[in-house]
Structures are given as structure tokens and as C-alpha cells.
Amino acid sequence: MSARTDIPVFDCIDGHTCGNPVRLVVSGHPPLQGVTQSERRQHFMAEFDAIRTGLMYEPRGHAQMSGAFLYPSTRPDCDVAVLYIETSGCLPMCGHGTIGVVTFAIERGLVTPQTPGLMRLDTPAGRVDAHYTLAPGSTPLAPRVAHVRLINVPSFLYAQDVAVQVPGLGELVVDIAYGGNFYPIVETQAAFRDMADFTPGQLVTLGRALRDAVNEQITCIHPLDDSIRGVRHVQWTGAPRQPGSHGRNAVLYGHSALDRSPCGTGTSARLAQRWARGLLQPGDEYVHESIIGSQFVGRIEALTQVGALPAIVPSIQGWAVITGTSRITLDPRDPFVHGFELG
């Protein structure tokens, strides 16, 4: 019996970064047009978003699913281009996803960087440099990545002390910072003491209400790329529990996902916020803890400018592991071929 040729097939490497899933799609890429990776992202969202929902949503994915495609770079100073997908959409940048992509690509021989130990990534948000360290005992035929430190895109505090009304909490005052995505950051105040006071389900429900309230009140637009706009994530914070941590966080994304990792772009946003408030300086490290206790090591590498806004260049260090491989089909006969989310 011959295989059907009209059913799209996607070969994937599955794994996680510090607890949060990463699905790297290695075949089945749709052809994308665009001079830049940002333009390719726009094309994907306009023409191929059903691929994202089919691979990320149930029944082939789940609420927390996150992933990426690799493409040839659009710029000469990068080794490869990345398109990020997750349940919340097609992202400009994804920190935990980048750590996973670099780990999987090196360990499976998908990319040979121009400079050993450094993979330069062409992302929709701009160039991201990922420095990877091989574990002891690695060989050229069997490399194993111990950890990845990515130099993220310039990050900045976008709006300070924004007051919003959130059903179930009342008035919250948040800072909105950018670290590759926009984040309202909720810290200790009268209506909110610590994320530990709430269940994960409550953080999801309240996070959706906060996200809606912020988007109704303010339109966040990147100063240099107006295709990067709006708030898709919410960052709740709390006191650390693990030795060495400076802070704890839980990031809402998509309809009902809480990031199991400490969130790379969220950590970058928090570094930018704390620098803008005079709480961190260049060279300072900030160990960010996730809701499950895993840690990213954030650091302010340099100061810069994004349009008229003062900004930082942050770095994030974390680790990832491969958990398996999968071959996913999007059979058009399946009534749930494009996936679904539960409300």
C-alpha cells in the first residue's frame, strides 16, 4: 500500500528547557517569503497559521506547547533563522525556545555554526547570539550541550506604574517591559502579595483578565518594528524558594499556559525593568526561578538604546534536554486537524 502524498507530515525533535516544552520541527516547513525574518513571520501568520495550531494545540500538542522551525538565514551574519510558534501565536522571540533549539540543533547535527561554541540566530526580533558549552565527555560524533547562554535582543521598560482594574483582585499597578515580547510585571502591592498565594489555575484566570485589561488600556508597540505589538504574556512574581535565586515568576501565555521554565524573554524584561528602576547595574546577575523551581541565570551585558528608549542587552543561561522524536501528520480528513483549545 502506498503512502498518501496529500497529508502534510512534520518530523519533530521534542524536549524541554528547564521544564517547558520545545518542539523543533525539522521537516514539513512551509515556504516563506520575506527579505527579513520579521517579514517571513508576517507571511507565516497570514498564510500558514493553521500549521501552528495543528502542531501546538490539542490533540497533537497541549496548552503549554511551544516550538520552532529552522530556515536559512536572511542575513549574512547569522548561521540560521528561527521561526517561533506556540499556543499564543507566532512569536518575535522565545528565550526558552532558543535554548532548546540550539541544544537540539547541535546535538542532532542540524546546524554547523561558523564559530564553534556560538550559534548566531536570525530571529523576527533581531539577531540573537547563543553561546553553548559542551558537556564533559562530548565528542564530535556525539555532542552534548551542557548549557546555553543567549545574548538576547535589546530590552527596555516600556511603561511604568500602569494602573488597571482586574476582576477578582481590584486595582493592580504594573510595569510593562519588553524582552522580546511585552510583559506586564506584577510585583508585591496592596492587592497582590506573592504568586505563592494563588493556585496555578487562579494565576491563569487572573492573568487573562489582567492581559485583557492592559490591552484595552494601552497599545504596546515596539519603537523599531510596529509588527511587534500588544501584550500576550503576563508575569506574576514572588519570593524565591531555591538556593541562589533572586526572584520567582510565573508567566501566562496563550489561553491557559503557565511557563514551566523561568521564561527567557520574561527574564530579559524583568532585568530591563529592574535596571530602569535602579535595582540592577551592568554586569549584575539575576537568578530567576520558575514555578517548578528551575532556574535561569540572567545578566545585564551592556547598555544601549532602542529608538528613544534607554535599554539593556540581557543574557540568559539555561539548559535543555531531548526527550524524543515524533512524526506528526495533519490529515485534512480529521475534523480536529487544526487543533482546539478548551475555554
Secondary structure as GFF3:
##gff-version 3
##sequence-region A 1 343
A	DSSP	beta_strand	9	17	.	.	.	ID=ss1
A	DSSP	beta_strand	20	25	.	.	.	ID=ss2
A	DSSP	alpha_helix	37	47	.	.	.	ID=ss3
A	DSSP	alpha_helix	49	56	.	.	.	ID=ss4
A	DSSP	beta_strand	66	71	.	.	.	ID=ss5
A	DSSP	beta_strand	80	86	.	.	.	ID=ss6
A	DSSP	beta_strand	89	91	.	.	.	ID=ss7
A	DSSP	alpha_helix	95	107	.	.	.	ID=ss8
A	DSSP	beta_strand	118	123	.	.	.	ID=ss9
A	DSSP	beta_strand	126	134	.	.	.	ID=ss10
A	DSSP	beta_strand	145	151	.	.	.	ID=ss11
A	DSSP	beta_strand	156	166	.	.	.	ID=ss12
A	DSSP	beta_strand	170	178	.	.	.	ID=ss13
A	DSSP	beta_strand	182	186	.	.	.	ID=ss14
A	DSSP	three_ten_helix	195	197	.	.	.	ID=ss15
A	DSSP	alpha_helix	200	217	.	.	.	ID=ss16
A	DSSP	beta_strand	221	222	.	.	.	ID=ss17
A	DSSP	beta_strand	225	229	.	.	.	ID=ss18
A	DSSP	beta_strand	234	238	.	.	.	ID=ss19
A	DSSP	beta_strand	247	253	.	.	.	ID=ss20
A	DSSP	beta_strand	257	258	.	.	.	ID=ss21
A	DSSP	alpha_helix	264	276	.	.	.	ID=ss22
A	DSSP	beta_strand	285	289	.	.	.	ID=ss23
A	DSSP	beta_strand	295	306	.	.	.	ID=ss24
A	DSSP	beta_strand	309	318	.	.	.	ID=ss25
A	DSSP	beta_strand	320	329	.	.	.	ID=ss26
###
